[in-house]
């Protein structure tokens, strides 16, 4: 699960591209039985982004769930509550901050991704073009002004996500 943290994004993207290409067994199965192509498509971009950001989702969730006091679970079960009830009434409410952090971190991490996006998503205008690729495109044609605008928007977005995480985690720690 943590491999995408240390694996270069272009390597991950390349192997996803090879795995799901039209020439691969898995790519052929997806196309034949589900009429789905994950290469150079929005669906493939979403799937690759999920794989790429998985550690940013799993690690905070794992930490949040493991920090729940086991006595709370024991109390719920000793009161005759089911596992489903305990999940929705004890575990999830006590993990709100971790769940929010996991979602925000994985989303923010994906927004600026370049290597995986370029490999599996390609460069299809209006379908797989994302902000990081748009910045690169503008730099390629020496349009520094527009590249700066795109980069500044991503910078502000990242700052707002980080600020929101800090604020919400601080607020939830007082509850």
Protein Blocks (a to p, Z undefined) as FASTA:
>chain_A
ZZmmmmcfklmmmmmmmmmmmkbmklmmmmmmnopafehpfklmmmmmmmmmmmmmmmmm
mmmmmmpcfklmmmmmmnopafklmmmmmmmmmmmmmmmmmmmmmmmmmmmpmklmmmmn
opaehklgcfklmmmmmmmnopaklmmmmmmmmmmmmmmmmmmmmmmmmmmmmZZ
